[in-house]
């Protein structure tokens, strides 16, 4: 402020704001120690970061997650057989590649073999009876008896097939008990098997009556 006289004749004296003297930063207490500590901390952080980057680049980390669950295949192809029965052996393993027409399982043929042998024995017995009848009966009667043997074999085959169908679908009892109480219309496969048995039985009874009639006519002559 510039000095001068006031209205009362008093000289005004300029006022100055008090200022602190400048002190160099290097002269502050503990400045050097703090600066050295900061430098060392920064260097340590830089070294630690470099080591971390080197470890990440060199070391491979495998992360394994454990848990429980159920694996399901994307595609399922059912395998069916045209004939029923027990499976004797499976010829492929899980994960194997298969081709069309390849045998993957074999059925147990023991029961079928027993039925086949039974039919063969009955056929041989019928053939022997037919031969004996042919030696003593006239030609026409022999023809009727031969036809009777054929119808009997057809009936035996039909009953065997019905017995097999009953085993496949879990039907208990004998063939005769099923025929006595069977009501058609519940199962198509069993209906066909039962129909074959009844048809073969009717043919056999008709032919047997014809043979008996032929024998009576023989005595009448």
C-alpha positions as CSV (number, residue, x, y, z in Angstrom):
1,X,0.0,0.0,0.0
2,X,1.4,3.5,-0.9
3,X,1.8,5.9,2.1
4,X,-0.1,9.2,2.4
5,X,-2.0,11.5,4.6
6,X,-5.5,10.7,5.9
7,X,-8.2,13.2,6.6
8,X,-6.9,13.6,10.1
9,X,-3.4,14.3,8.9
10,X,-2.0,11.0,10.0
11,X,0.3,9.1,7.7
12,X,-0.7,5.7,6.8
13,X,1.9,3.0,7.0
14,X,1.7,0.2,4.4
15,X,1.1,-3.4,5.8
16,X,2.8,-6.5,4.5
17,X,1.5,-10.1,4.9
18,X,3.9,-12.3,6.9
19,X,5.6,-14.9,4.8
20,X,7.4,-18.1,5.9
21,X,10.9,-18.7,4.6
22,X,11.3,-21.3,1.8
23,X,12.8,-24.5,3.0
24,X,14.2,-27.0,0.5
25,X,12.5,-30.4,0.4
26,X,15.9,-32.1,0.8
27,X,16.2,-30.4,4.1
28,X,12.9,-31.8,5.6
29,X,13.4,-34.2,8.4
30,X,13.2,-37.9,7.2
31,X,13.0,-36.9,3.5
32,X,16.0,-39.1,2.5
33,X,14.8,-42.1,4.4
34,X,11.2,-41.9,3.0
35,X,12.6,-41.5,-0.5
36,X,14.8,-44.6,-0.1
37,X,11.9,-46.6,1.3
38,X,9.6,-45.7,-1.6
39,X,12.2,-46.6,-4.2
40,X,12.8,-49.9,-2.6
41,X,9.1,-50.7,-2.4
42,X,8.6,-49.8,-6.0
43,X,11.6,-51.9,-7.1
44,X,10.2,-54.8,-5.0
45,X,6.8,-54.5,-6.6
46,X,8.4,-54.4,-10.1
47,X,10.5,-57.5,-9.4
48,X,7.4,-59.4,-7.9
49,X,5.3,-58.5,-11.0
50,X,8.1,-59.7,-13.4
51,X,8.4,-63.0,-11.5
52,X,4.6,-63.4,-11.6
53,X,4.5,-62.9,-15.3
54,X,7.4,-65.3,-15.9
55,X,5.7,-68.0,-13.7
56,X,2.4,-67.6,-15.6
57,X,4.2,-67.9,-18.9
58,X,6.2,-71.0,-18.0
59,X,4.1,-73.0,-15.5
60,X,0.9,-74.6,-16.8
61,X,-1.9,-74.8,-14.2
62,X,-4.4,-77.6,-14.6
63,X,-7.8,-77.0,-12.9
64,X,-9.7,-80.2,-12.0
65,X,-13.3,-80.1,-10.8
66,X,-14.7,-83.2,-9.1
67,X,-18.3,-84.0,-8.9
68,X,-21.0,-86.7,-9.3
69,X,-23.4,-87.2,-12.1
70,X,-24.9,-89.5,-14.7
71,X,-23.5,-90.0,-18.2
72,X,-26.2,-90.5,-20.9
73,X,-25.5,-91.4,-24.5
74,X,-26.6,-89.0,-27.2
75,X,-28.1,-91.7,-29.4
76,X,-29.7,-95.0,-28.3
77,X,-30.3,-97.8,-30.9
78,X,-32.6,-100.6,-29.6
79,X,-31.6,-104.2,-30.6
80,X,-34.5,-106.6,-31.1
81,X,-34.7,-110.3,-32.2
82,X,-37.4,-111.7,-34.3
83,X,-37.5,-114.8,-32.0
84,X,-37.9,-114.7,-28.3
85,X,-35.8,-116.6,-25.7
86,X,-33.0,-116.4,-23.2
87,X,-29.7,-114.7,-24.2
88,X,-26.8,-117.1,-24.0
89,X,-24.0,-114.7,-24.8
90,X,-23.3,-111.1,-25.8
91,X,-20.6,-110.8,-28.4
92,X,-19.9,-107.1,-28.2
93,X,-18.8,-104.7,-25.5
94,X,-19.7,-101.2,-24.6
95,X,-18.0,-98.8,-26.9
96,X,-17.5,-101.3,-29.8
97,X,-18.3,-100.3,-33.3
98,X,-20.8,-102.6,-35.1
99,X,-22.0,-103.0,-38.6
100,X,-25.3,-103.9,-40.2
101,X,-25.9,-107.7,-40.1
102,X,-23.3,-108.3,-37.4
103,X,-24.2,-110.8,-34.7
104,X,-24.2,-109.0,-31.3
105,X,-25.9,-111.6,-29.1
106,X,-26.8,-115.4,-29.3
107,X,-30.0,-116.9,-27.9
108,X,-30.1,-120.1,-25.8
109,X,-31.2,-122.9,-28.2
110,X,-31.4,-125.6,-25.5
111,X,-35.2,-125.3,-25.2
112,X,-35.7,-125.0,-28.9
113,X,-33.5,-128.0,-29.5
114,X,-35.5,-130.1,-27.0
115,X,-38.7,-129.2,-28.8
116,X,-37.2,-130.0,-32.1
117,X,-36.0,-133.4,-30.9
118,X,-39.5,-134.1,-29.5
119,X,-41.1,-133.3,-32.9
120,X,-38.5,-135.5,-34.7
121,X,-39.3,-138.4,-32.4
122,X,-43.0,-138.0,-32.9
123,X,-42.5,-137.8,-36.6
124,X,-40.3,-141.0,-36.6
125,X,-43.0,-142.8,-34.6
126,X,-45.7,-141.7,-36.9
127,X,-43.6,-142.8,-39.9
128,X,-43.2,-146.3,-38.4
129,X,-46.9,-146.5,-37.7
130,X,-47.6,-145.4,-41.3
131,X,-45.3,-148.1,-42.7
132,X,-47.0,-150.8,-40.6
133,X,-50.4,-149.6,-41.7
134,X,-49.4,-149.5,-45.4
135,X,-48.4,-153.2,-45.3
136,X,-51.9,-154.3,-44.2
137,X,-54.3,-151.6,-45.6
138,X,-55.5,-151.1,-49.1
139,X,-54.2,-148.1,-51.2
140,X,-57.0,-145.8,-50.4
141,X,-56.8,-146.4,-46.7
142,X,-53.1,-145.9,-46.8
143,X,-53.5,-142.5,-48.4
144,X,-56.0,-141.4,-45.7
145,X,-53.7,-142.5,-43.0
146,X,-50.8,-140.7,-44.6
147,X,-52.9,-137.6,-44.7
148,X,-53.8,-138.2,-41.0
149,X,-50.1,-138.3,-40.1
150,X,-49.6,-135.0,-41.9
151,X,-52.4,-133.3,-40.1
152,X,-51.1,-134.7,-36.8
153,X,-47.7,-133.2,-37.5
154,X,-49.3,-129.9,-38.3
155,X,-51.1,-130.0,-35.0
156,X,-47.9,-130.8,-33.1
157,X,-46.1,-127.9,-34.8
158,X,-48.9,-125.5,-33.9
159,X,-49.0,-126.5,-30.3
160,X,-45.2,-126.1,-30.0
161,X,-45.4,-122.6,-31.5
162,X,-48.2,-121.7,-29.1
163,X,-46.1,-123.0,-26.2
164,X,-43.2,-120.8,-27.3
165,X,-45.4,-117.7,-27.5
166,X,-46.8,-118.4,-24.0
167,X,-43.2,-118.5,-22.7
168,X,-42.3,-115.3,-24.5
169,X,-45.2,-113.3,-23.0
170,X,-45.1,-114.9,-19.6
171,X,-48.4,-116.9,-19.9
172,X,-48.5,-119.6,-17.2
173,X,-50.2,-123.0,-17.5
174,X,-50.3,-125.6,-20.2
175,X,-51.5,-125.3,-23.8
176,X,-54.7,-127.2,-23.1
177,X,-55.6,-125.0,-20.1
178,X,-55.0,-121.9,-22.2
179,X,-57.2,-123.2,-25.0
180,X,-60.0,-124.1,-22.6
181,X,-60.3,-120.6,-21.2
182,X,-58.7,-118.4,-23.9
183,X,-60.7,-115.3,-25.0
184,X,-59.4,-113.8,-28.3
185,X,-58.9,-110.2,-28.9
186,X,-56.4,-109.3,-26.2
187,X,-53.1,-110.2,-27.9
188,X,-52.6,-110.5,-31.7
189,X,-49.7,-112.9,-31.5
190,X,-51.4,-115.2,-29.1
191,X,-54.6,-115.0,-31.2
192,X,-52.7,-116.2,-34.3
193,X,-51.0,-119.0,-32.4
194,X,-54.3,-120.2,-30.8
195,X,-56.0,-120.0,-34.2
196,X,-53.3,-122.1,-35.8
197,X,-53.7,-124.8,-33.1
198,X,-57.5,-124.8,-33.4
199,X,-57.3,-125.0,-37.2
200,X,-54.8,-127.8,-37.1
201,X,-56.8,-129.7,-34.5
202,X,-60.0,-129.4,-36.6
203,X,-58.1,-130.8,-39.6
204,X,-56.7,-133.6,-37.6
205,X,-60.1,-134.6,-36.2
206,X,-61.7,-134.5,-39.6
207,X,-59.0,-136.7,-41.1
208,X,-59.2,-139.1,-38.3
209,X,-62.9,-139.5,-38.8
210,X,-62.3,-140.1,-42.5
211,X,-59.8,-142.8,-41.7
212,X,-62.2,-144.5,-39.3
213,X,-64.9,-144.3,-41.9
214,X,-62.6,-145.8,-44.4
215,X,-61.9,-148.7,-42.0
216,X,-65.6,-149.3,-41.5
217,X,-66.2,-149.4,-45.3
218,X,-63.4,-152.0,-45.5
219,X,-65.2,-154.3,-43.1
220,X,-68.5,-153.7,-45.0
221,X,-66.9,-155.0,-48.2
